[in-house]
Amino acid sequence: MIPTKFDSNIQRWATLDAFLAFLRTVPRPAWCIGLTIHNTYIPNEQQWRGLASMRSMQQGYIAKGWSAGPHLFLAADCTTVSDAGIWQMTPLDRVGVHAGPCNSARLGIENVADWNARPPTVSQKALLYGVIKGFIRAWQIETSEIRVHNECMPGRTCPGKFMTGEQLRHEISQVQPKRYRVAGLLVYQQQNLQGPIALELPSGTLVDIDVTYPNGAGHLKDGSGFVDMKRLERL
């Protein structure tokens, strides 16, 4: 059955920063509690042709009788720069079609790759994790609510043997900054917590720490310096 209307709005953001700026303008829809991660398999990185590929896949979904498709396609590695970036098919605030029982509660993210043939590249992981972290911050998505396709539909291979849900959630949790409340805090320019003071944060300030060190120092995610972790209250 061919749908009377296919819900799509194809857009492209050339950089992660441009997409994250857009994401901050889109309120989290009530239906969305998490994300589902896929790999395209076909087209793969070498076959990807940007807008032409998006239109071709859309026609394929329409022929299947789908009313929408996945939400995002992440093209980190392609032969042409103008084809790279983050592509939207289904608008982020609408329910998409991509993973059976997970459709109604999770947004679908396709990675332009064949992760059954080869593991994710550094650039593919960086783009995917950057997008996921953006949703965690902007929409307050919990890491535990991130799935891969074959967790929604057992028996499927997507997103390939080189990407499992357990691995993905573990790696995302490792790179997420942890938030603390300041109780009057000096920010040092050096990791040894000695020497020049970069600034002083007033009591009650909220900070994100992305790296901790054996000497008790923590690195502020905004890059402004290092702090004594003993002076922070974990939230």
C-alpha positions in Angstrom: 0.0 0.0 0.0 1.4 3.4 -1.0 0.9 6.1 1.7 -1.1 9.2 0.7 1.6 11.3 2.4 5.2 10.6 3.3 6.3 12.7 6.2 9.7 14.1 5.3 11.7 17.4 5.3 15.1 16.7 3.8 17.7 19.1 5.3 21.5 19.0 5.6 23.9 20.4 8.2 27.5 20.5 7.1 28.9 20.4 10.6 28.1 18.9 14.0 28.0 22.4 15.5 25.5 23.6 13.0 23.2 20.6 13.7 23.5 21.0 17.5 22.6 24.7 17.2 19.4 23.6 15.3 18.7 20.8 17.8 18.6 23.3 20.7 15.6 25.0 18.9 13.6 21.8 18.7 11.7 20.9 22.0 11.8 17.2 22.8 8.5 15.7 21.7 6.5 13.9 24.3 6.6 10.6 22.5 10.4 10.4 22.4 12.2 8.7 25.3 15.4 7.6 23.4 17.3 6.9 20.3 17.7 3.9 18.0 21.1 3.5 16.1 21.4 1.9 12.7 23.9 1.5 9.8 22.7 2.0 6.2 24.7 -1.0 4.8 23.6 0.1 1.4 24.4 2.8 0.4 27.8 2.6 2.2 30.4 5.3 2.4 31.6 4.9 -1.1 28.1 4.7 -2.6 26.7 7.7 -0.7 25.7 10.6 -3.0 24.1 13.0 -0.5 20.8 14.5 -1.6 20.5 12.0 -4.5 20.9 9.1 -2.0 18.3 10.7 0.4 15.8 11.0 -2.4 16.4 7.5 -3.6 16.0 6.0 -0.1 12.8 8.0 0.4 11.3 6.6 -2.8 12.3 3.1 -1.6 10.5 3.7 1.7 7.4 5.0 -0.1 7.4 1.9 -2.3 7.3 -0.2 0.9 4.2 1.6 2.1 6.0 3.5 4.9 4.5 6.8 6.0 8.0 8.1 7.1 11.6 7.0 7.4 14.5 7.3 9.8 15.1 10.8 11.2 18.8 11.4 10.6 21.6 10.1 8.3 25.2 10.7 9.5 27.6 10.8 6.6 31.1 11.2 8.2 33.1 9.5 5.4 32.2 10.2 1.8 34.0 10.8 -1.4 32.5 14.3 -1.9 32.6 17.0 0.8 29.3 18.4 -0.3 27.6 15.0 0.4 29.0 14.8 4.0 27.4 16.0 7.2 24.1 15.3 9.0 21.0 14.8 6.8 17.4 14.8 8.1 14.6 12.8 6.5 11.8 12.7 9.0 11.4 15.9 11.1 12.8 15.4 14.6 9.4 16.1 16.3 7.5 13.4 14.3 7.4 9.7 14.8 9.5 7.9 12.2 9.7 4.4 10.7 13.0 2.6 11.2 12.9 -0.2 13.9 9.5 -1.8 14.4 8.4 -1.6 18.1 11.0 1.1 18.8 9.4 3.5 16.3 6.8 4.9 18.7 9.3 6.0 21.4 12.7 6.4 19.8 14.2 8.6 17.1 16.1 6.7 14.4 19.7 7.6 13.5 21.3 6.0 10.5 25.1 5.9 10.0 26.2 5.8 6.4 28.4 2.8 6.7 28.6 -1.0 6.6 29.6 -2.0 10.1 29.2 -5.7 9.3 32.1 -5.5 6.9 34.3 -3.1 8.9 34.4 -1.3 12.2 33.4 2.3 12.6 36.1 4.8 11.7 37.3 7.4 14.1 35.4 10.1 12.2 32.2 8.0 12.1 32.3 7.4 15.9 33.1 11.1 16.5 30.1 12.3 14.5 27.7 9.7 16.0 28.8 10.3 19.6 28.7 14.0 19.1 25.1 13.8 17.9 24.1 11.4 20.7 25.6 13.7 23.3 23.7 16.6 21.7 20.4 14.8 22.3 21.5 13.9 25.8 22.1 17.6 26.6 19.2 19.2 24.6 16.5 16.6 25.2 17.7 15.0 28.5 17.9 11.6 26.8 19.1 8.9 29.2 22.1 6.8 28.1 20.1 3.7 29.2 17.4 4.6 26.6 19.8 4.3 23.6 19.2 1.2 21.5 20.6 -0.4 18.4 18.3 -1.8 15.7 18.8 -5.5 16.6 17.8 -4.8 20.2 14.5 -3.5 18.9 14.1 -6.3 16.4 16.0 -9.5 17.4 17.4 -11.4 14.4 18.4 -8.3 12.5 22.1 -7.7 11.9 21.9 -3.9 11.9 24.0 -2.0 12.9 26.5 -4.8 12.2 28.8 -7.0 14.2 31.2 -4.1 15.0 28.6 -2.1 17.0 26.6 -3.6 19.8 24.1 -1.8 22.1 26.1 -2.7 25.2 29.3 -1.3 23.7 27.6 1.9 22.5 26.0 2.7 25.9 29.3 2.0 27.7 31.3 4.2 25.4 28.8 7.0 25.6 28.7 6.9 29.4 32.5 7.1 29.4 32.6 10.3 27.4 29.7 12.1 29.1 30.8 15.0 31.3 29.6 14.7 34.9 27.9 17.7 36.6 28.9 19.2 40.0 28.0 22.1 42.1 30.7 24.5 43.2 31.3 25.4 46.9 33.5 28.4 46.2 36.3 27.3 43.8 39.6 28.4 42.3 40.2 27.3 38.7 43.9 26.7 38.0 45.7 26.9 34.6 47.7 23.8 35.4 46.6 20.3 36.1 48.9 20.1 39.3 46.5 22.7 40.9 49.4 25.1 41.5 50.6 28.2 39.8 48.4 30.9 38.1 44.7 31.1 38.9 42.5 31.3 35.8 39.4 32.5 37.6 37.3 32.0 40.7 33.8 30.4 40.5 31.2 31.6 43.0 29.5 29.1 45.3 26.5 27.4 43.6 28.0 27.5 40.1 27.3 24.3 38.1 30.2 22.9 36.2 30.8 19.9 33.9 33.9 17.8 34.4 35.1 15.7 31.4 38.4 14.3 32.7 39.6 13.5 36.3 43.2 12.8 37.3 44.9 10.7 40.0 46.0 13.8 41.9 42.4 14.8 42.5 42.2 17.4 39.8 39.4 17.6 37.3 39.3 19.3 33.9 36.4 21.7 33.2 34.6 20.8 30.0 34.5 24.4 28.8 38.3 24.4 28.8 38.8 27.1 31.3 41.1 25.1 33.6 41.5 22.6 36.4 39.8 22.3 39.8 40.2 20.4 43.0 37.5 17.7 42.9 37.3 17.7 46.7 35.6 21.1 46.4 32.8 19.8 44.3 29.4 18.3 45.1 28.3 15.6 42.6 24.8 16.1 41.3 
